[in-house]
């Protein structure tokens, strides 16, 4: 009986052939689920790593009580976080507070997909800036950070309105007054050329006749606003919430 003869590949050719067949088989296999996104780089993308705790807290709040679309979203640092009288100060305005204390402009930009875009607000009120300057960021960098925030939210919501509250002067950080003045001027000029973006000047009315921060607007730490300070912000911001 004749014996069948199977082709035998030389060993140097057989190994690459096996690898090639395995690779082709892999292409036909189901694609595994994508891995979790890498955490942000510190400090290039966010200022601190512990903002994740705040994001989880916001997610829990949203799960318990989903906020309505079309609200006014207040976002930014502790001056927003501690503004717990928004409903009282702006009656008839549905407001969402997503301030996280100590944050900078770039932090709100990085987490926009979690605490901005999902809410589909009609207006975003952003306050951040003095923490940025206090951490060593230059006024020119704040301008770029502001533009990056606008670009990020407009990518998903091209027509959303944005109101940026100027970096506030405070007695504790009076050494930053010149830097704040420069940063505010740069951002004000950018806002003026952008459609649907307003610059809300709280800096000027928070200075006394000598050009220094008004002590009576702050609590004992000389950094955060008291009720009188928030009333000033309320009156200055109210026309932009219409």
Sine and cosine of phi, psi and omega as CSV:
sin_phi,cos_phi,sin_psi,cos_psi,sin_omega,cos_omega
0.00,0.00,0.72,-0.70,-0.01,-1.00
-0.96,0.29,0.65,-0.76,0.02,-1.00
-1.00,0.03,0.67,-0.74,0.06,-1.00
-0.96,0.28,0.57,-0.82,-0.01,-1.00
-0.91,-0.42,0.90,-0.44,0.06,-1.00
-1.00,-0.08,0.65,-0.76,0.03,-1.00
-0.90,0.43,0.70,-0.71,0.03,-1.00
-0.92,-0.38,0.89,-0.46,-0.01,-1.00
-0.97,0.24,0.65,-0.76,0.11,-0.99
-0.86,0.52,0.56,-0.83,-0.06,-1.00
-0.81,0.59,-0.68,0.74,0.00,-1.00
-0.88,0.47,-0.45,0.89,0.03,-1.00
-1.00,0.01,-0.44,0.90,-0.06,-1.00
-0.92,0.39,-0.65,0.76,-0.06,-1.00
-0.90,0.44,-0.77,0.64,0.05,-1.00
-0.88,0.48,-0.55,0.83,0.00,-1.00
-0.90,0.43,-0.66,0.75,0.04,-1.00
-0.88,0.47,-0.69,0.72,0.00,-1.00
-0.89,0.45,-0.63,0.77,0.00,-1.00
-0.91,0.42,-0.68,0.73,0.03,-1.00
-0.89,0.45,-0.63,0.78,0.02,-1.00
-0.90,0.43,-0.64,0.77,0.00,-1.00
-0.91,0.41,-0.65,0.76,0.02,-1.00
-0.91,0.42,-0.63,0.78,0.04,-1.00
-0.89,0.46,-0.58,0.82,0.00,-1.00
-0.91,0.42,-0.54,0.84,0.00,-1.00
-0.91,0.42,-0.48,0.88,-0.03,-1.00
-1.00,0.09,-0.20,0.98,-0.02,-1.00
-0.97,0.24,0.40,-0.91,0.05,-1.00
-0.87,0.49,0.60,-0.80,0.02,-1.00
-0.98,0.21,0.81,-0.59,-0.01,-1.00
-0.91,0.42,0.44,-0.90,0.02,-1.00
-0.86,0.51,0.58,-0.82,-0.03,-1.00
-0.92,0.40,0.53,-0.85,0.00,-1.00
-0.95,0.30,0.31,-0.95,0.04,-1.00
-0.87,0.49,0.59,-0.81,0.00,-1.00
-0.88,0.47,0.56,-0.83,-0.01,-1.00
-0.90,0.43,0.57,-0.82,0.04,-1.00
-0.90,0.43,0.41,-0.91,-0.02,-1.00
-0.91,0.43,0.45,-0.89,0.03,-1.00
-0.99,0.13,0.67,-0.74,0.02,-1.00
-0.95,-0.31,0.80,-0.60,0.05,1.00
-0.97,-0.23,0.26,0.97,-0.10,-1.00
-0.89,0.45,-0.66,0.75,-0.10,-0.99
-0.96,-0.26,-0.59,0.81,0.10,-0.99
-0.71,-0.70,0.29,-0.96,-0.07,-1.00
-1.00,0.10,-0.47,0.88,0.00,-1.00
-0.56,-0.83,0.34,-0.94,-0.05,-1.00
-1.00,0.04,-0.36,0.93,-0.15,-0.99
-0.99,0.14,0.13,0.99,0.08,-1.00
-0.91,0.40,-0.32,0.95,0.01,-1.00
-0.86,0.52,-0.55,0.83,0.04,-1.00
-0.89,0.46,-0.65,0.76,0.03,-1.00
-0.92,0.40,-0.64,0.77,0.00,-1.00
-0.89,0.46,-0.64,0.77,0.03,-1.00
-0.92,0.38,-0.60,0.80,0.04,-1.00
-0.90,0.44,-0.67,0.74,0.03,-1.00
-0.90,0.44,-0.65,0.76,0.00,-1.00
-0.89,0.46,-0.62,0.79,0.04,-1.00
-0.91,0.41,-0.66,0.75,0.04,-1.00
-0.88,0.47,-0.66,0.75,-0.01,-1.00
-0.92,0.39,-0.59,0.80,0.01,-1.00
-0.92,0.39,-0.60,0.80,-0.02,-1.00
-0.97,0.23,-0.60,0.80,-0.03,-1.00
-0.57,-0.82,1.00,0.05,-0.05,-1.00
-0.86,0.51,0.83,-0.55,0.00,-1.00
-0.95,0.30,0.51,-0.86,-0.02,-1.00
-0.97,0.25,0.48,-0.88,0.11,-0.99
-0.96,0.29,0.37,-0.93,0.04,-1.00
0.99,0.17,0.27,0.96,0.01,-1.00
-1.00,0.05,0.01,-1.00,0.15,-0.99
-0.99,-0.15,0.86,-0.50,-0.04,-1.00
-0.99,-0.13,0.86,-0.50,0.10,-0.99
-0.99,-0.16,0.83,-0.56,-0.07,-1.00
-0.65,-0.76,0.47,-0.88,0.03,-1.00
0.64,-0.77,-0.54,-0.84,-0.16,-0.99
-1.00,-0.03,-0.34,-0.94,-0.17,-0.98
-0.89,0.46,-0.45,0.89,0.05,-1.00
-0.90,0.44,-0.46,0.89,0.13,-0.99
-0.99,0.12,-0.72,0.69,-0.05,-1.00
-0.83,0.56,-0.65,0.76,-0.06,-1.00
-1.00,0.10,0.00,1.00,0.01,-1.00
-0.99,0.12,0.99,0.17,-0.10,-1.00
-1.00,-0.06,0.18,0.98,0.03,-1.00
-0.91,-0.42,0.45,0.89,-0.05,-1.00
-0.86,0.52,-0.68,0.73,-0.01,-1.00
-0.89,0.45,-0.62,0.78,0.02,-1.00
-0.95,0.30,-0.64,0.77,-0.07,-1.00
-0.97,0.26,-0.49,0.87,-0.03,-1.00
-0.79,-0.61,0.95,0.33,-0.02,-1.00
-0.88,0.48,0.65,-0.76,-0.02,-1.00
1.00,0.07,-0.09,1.00,0.03,-1.00
-0.96,-0.27,0.83,-0.56,0.09,-1.00
-0.99,0.17,0.92,-0.39,-0.11,-0.99
-0.90,-0.44,0.60,-0.80,0.11,-0.99
-0.88,-0.48,0.80,-0.60,0.00,-1.00
-0.97,-0.24,0.90,-0.44,0.05,-1.00
-0.79,-0.62,0.69,0.72,0.09,-1.00
-0.99,0.17,0.61,-0.79,0.10,-1.00
-0.73,-0.68,0.89,-0.45,-0.22,-0.98
-0.86,0.51,0.69,-0.72,0.02,-1.00
1.00,0.01,-0.07,1.00,-0.10,-1.00
-0.97,0.25,0.31,-0.95,0.04,-1.00
-0.89,-0.46,0.12,-0.99,-0.04,-1.00
-0.83,0.55,-0.70,0.71,-0.07,-1.00
-0.89,0.45,-0.44,0.90,0.02,-1.00
-0.93,0.38,-0.67,0.74,0.05,-1.00
-0.91,0.42,-0.53,0.85,0.04,-1.00
-0.92,0.39,-0.74,0.67,-0.05,-1.00
-0.89,0.46,-0.64,0.77,-0.07,-1.00
-1.00,-0.09,0.25,0.97,-0.04,-1.00
-0.87,0.49,-0.52,0.85,-0.02,-1.00
-0.94,0.33,-0.18,0.98,-0.02,-1.00
-0.92,-0.39,-0.49,0.87,-0.08,-1.00
-0.78,-0.63,0.28,0.96,0.12,-0.99
-0.75,-0.66,-0.92,0.40,-0.11,-0.99
-0.84,0.55,-0.69,0.72,-0.05,-1.00
-0.87,0.49,-0.40,0.92,-0.06,-1.00
-0.99,0.12,-0.30,0.95,-0.03,-1.00
0.74,0.67,0.82,0.57,-0.04,-1.00
-0.95,0.31,0.35,-0.93,0.10,-0.99
-1.00,0.08,-0.37,0.93,-0.01,-1.00
-0.50,-0.86,0.68,-0.74,0.09,-1.00
-0.93,-0.37,0.83,-0.56,0.09,-1.00
-0.96,-0.26,0.90,-0.43,-0.06,-1.00
-0.93,-0.36,0.80,-0.60,0.20,-0.98
-0.81,-0.59,0.89,-0.47,0.13,-0.99
-0.23,-0.97,0.47,-0.88,0.00,-1.00
0.40,-0.92,-0.73,0.69,-0.06,-1.00
-0.96,0.28,-0.50,0.86,0.13,-0.99
-0.90,0.43,-0.62,0.79,0.00,-1.00
-0.87,0.50,-0.77,0.64,-0.01,-1.00
-0.91,0.42,-0.63,0.78,0.00,-1.00
-0.91,0.41,-0.46,0.89,0.01,-1.00
-0.99,0.11,-0.05,1.00,0.06,-1.00
0.95,-0.31,0.03,1.00,0.02,-1.00
-0.96,0.29,0.64,-0.77,-0.06,-1.00
-1.00,0.08,0.41,-0.91,0.04,-1.00
-0.80,0.60,-0.64,0.77,0.01,-1.00
-0.89,0.45,-0.55,0.84,0.03,-1.00
-0.94,0.33,-0.60,0.80,0.06,-1.00
-0.88,0.48,-0.62,0.78,0.07,-1.00
-0.85,0.53,-0.73,0.68,0.00,-1.00
-0.91,0.41,-0.62,0.79,0.02,-1.00
-0.90,0.43,-0.64,0.77,0.04,-1.00
-0.89,0.45,-0.72,0.70,0.01,-1.00
-0.89,0.45,-0.60,0.80,0.04,-1.00
-0.91,0.42,-0.61,0.79,0.04,-1.00
-0.90,0.44,-0.74,0.68,0.00,-1.00
-0.87,0.50,-0.72,0.70,-0.01,-1.00
-0.88,0.48,-0.65,0.76,-0.04,-1.00
-0.90,0.44,-0.76,0.65,-0.06,-1.00
-0.95,0.31,-0.54,0.84,0.00,-1.00
-0.95,0.30,-0.31,0.95,0.06,-1.00
-0.88,0.47,-0.62,0.79,0.01,-1.00
-0.98,-0.17,-0.44,0.90,-0.03,-1.00
-0.75,-0.67,0.98,0.18,-0.15,-0.99
-0.89,0.46,-0.32,0.95,-0.07,-1.00
-0.92,-0.39,0.11,0.99,-0.04,-1.00
-0.92,0.40,0.65,-0.76,0.05,-1.00
-1.00,0.10,0.52,-0.86,-0.03,-1.00
-0.73,-0.69,0.74,-0.67,0.10,-0.99
-0.86,-0.52,0.88,-0.47,-0.01,-1.00
-0.99,-0.17,0.84,-0.54,0.06,-1.00
-1.00,0.08,0.79,-0.61,-0.06,-1.00
-0.84,0.54,0.50,-0.87,0.10,-0.99
-0.86,0.52,0.82,-0.57,-0.13,-0.99
-1.00,0.09,0.57,-0.82,0.14,-0.99
-0.99,0.13,0.70,-0.72,0.03,-1.00
-0.72,-0.69,0.50,-0.87,0.01,-1.00
-0.86,0.51,-0.61,0.79,-0.03,-1.00
-0.91,0.42,-0.53,0.85,-0.06,-1.00
-0.90,-0.44,0.62,0.79,-0.01,-1.00
-0.88,0.47,-0.39,0.92,0.03,-1.00
-0.93,0.38,-0.21,0.98,0.00,-1.00
-1.00,-0.10,0.04,1.00,-0.13,-0.99
-0.82,0.58,-0.72,0.69,-0.03,-1.00
-0.90,0.43,-0.69,0.72,0.02,-1.00
-0.90,0.43,-0.63,0.78,0.04,-1.00
-0.91,0.42,-0.66,0.75,0.01,-1.00
-0.87,0.49,-0.68,0.73,0.01,-1.00
-0.91,0.41,-0.73,0.68,-0.02,-1.00
-0.89,0.46,-0.68,0.73,0.01,-1.00
-0.88,0.47,-0.65,0.76,0.00,-1.00
-0.91,0.42,-0.66,0.75,0.01,-1.00
-0.90,0.43,-0.69,0.72,-0.01,-1.00
-0.95,0.32,-0.61,0.79,0.05,-1.00
-0.85,0.52,-0.68,0.73,0.00,-1.00
-0.91,0.41,-0.63,0.78,0.03,-1.00
-0.92,0.39,-0.68,0.73,0.00,-1.00
-0.87,0.49,-0.58,0.81,-0.04,-1.00
-0.91,0.42,-0.45,0.89,-0.03,-1.00
-0.99,-0.11,-0.11,0.99,-0.03,-1.00
-0.99,-0.16,0.65,-0.76,0.00,-1.00
-0.96,0.28,0.75,-0.66,0.08,-1.00
0.95,0.31,0.37,0.93,0.02,-1.00
-0.84,-0.54,0.79,-0.61,0.00,-1.00
-0.90,-0.44,0.56,-0.83,0.12,-0.99
-0.96,-0.28,0.86,-0.51,-0.06,-1.00
-0.98,-0.21,0.94,-0.33,-0.10,-0.99
-1.00,0.09,1.00,-0.09,0.16,-0.99
-0.99,-0.12,-0.17,0.98,-0.05,-1.00
-0.90,0.45,-0.78,0.63,-0.10,-1.00
-0.88,0.47,-0.77,0.64,-0.03,-1.00
-0.95,0.32,-0.15,0.99,0.03,-1.00
-1.00,-0.03,0.09,1.00,0.06,-1.00
-0.97,-0.23,0.54,-0.84,0.05,-1.00
-1.00,0.06,-0.09,-1.00,-0.07,-1.00
-0.89,0.45,-0.41,0.91,0.01,-1.00
-1.00,0.00,0.05,1.00,0.01,-1.00
0.99,0.16,0.34,0.94,0.01,-1.00
-0.94,-0.35,0.40,-0.92,0.00,-1.00
-0.86,0.50,0.64,-0.76,-0.02,-1.00
-0.98,0.18,0.92,-0.39,-0.07,-1.00
-0.86,0.50,-0.54,0.84,-0.12,-0.99
-0.94,0.33,-0.12,0.99,-0.03,-1.00
-1.00,-0.06,0.02,1.00,-0.16,-0.99
-0.81,-0.58,0.42,-0.91,0.11,-0.99
-0.98,0.21,-0.10,-0.99,-0.15,-0.99
-0.88,0.48,-0.43,0.90,-0.02,-1.00
-0.97,0.24,-0.15,0.99,0.06,-1.00
0.90,0.43,0.33,0.94,0.01,-1.00
-0.82,-0.58,-0.65,0.76,-0.07,-1.00
-0.99,-0.17,0.47,-0.88,-0.11,-0.99
-0.97,0.25,0.57,-0.82,0.21,-0.98
-1.00,-0.09,-0.15,-0.99,-0.05,-1.00
-0.87,0.49,-0.65,0.76,0.01,-1.00
-0.89,0.45,-0.62,0.79,0.04,-1.00
-0.90,0.43,-0.68,0.73,0.02,-1.00
-0.93,0.36,-0.50,0.87,0.07,-1.00
-0.91,0.41,-0.61,0.79,0.06,-1.00
-0.89,0.45,-0.70,0.72,0.03,-1.00
-0.89,0.46,-0.67,0.74,0.01,-1.00
-0.84,0.54,-0.76,0.65,-0.06,-1.00
-0.92,0.39,-0.56,0.83,-0.01,-1.00
-0.96,0.26,-0.60,0.80,-0.09,-1.00
-0.99,0.11,-0.47,0.88,-0.15,-0.99
-0.76,0.65,-0.69,0.72,-0.04,-1.00
-0.89,0.47,-0.40,0.92,-0.06,-1.00
-1.00,0.08,-0.15,0.99,-0.06,-1.00
-1.00,-0.03,-0.02,1.00,-0.04,-1.00
-0.94,0.33,0.00,0.00,0.00,0.00
